[in-house]
Amino acid sequence: MKHTARILLLALLVISLASAAAAEDKKDEKLDGKALYVAMCKVCHDEDADAGEYTPMDLIMEQWDTFFDEDYLPAHEEAKYEDDSSVVETLTPEMLKAIRQFCVDGAADSEHPMTCG
């Protein structure tokens, strides 16, 4: 009986770990930095936009880090989407982290500079 209980417990542990891994994979899929940039940032930072056009390769990696560390919040605290929702309140820390990584990875001095268009 103890052997059966151990096997059952081990099976439950394996299932639990597999479920957690699958949930983490789905979470990572949702946080595609490029897709988030296109959907959440480019709407205000496209060509001829009032807020100015920005793509990852407009800045170098260090400038993107400085922007997200120091300038993002002051520059966006009053910014709103067309539906009047706040940019700062809409973008979660996880979303912002993914967008930041996309910008740094595609910066002008990165191995693969890129636009998002």
Protein Blocks (a to p, Z undefined) as FASTA:
>chain_A
ZZmmmmmmmmmmmmmmmmmmmmmmmmmmmmgfklmmmmmmmmmmcghianopadfklpcf
klmmmmmmmmmmmmmmmgccfkopafklmmcfklmmmmmmmmmmmgmklmbdcdfZZ
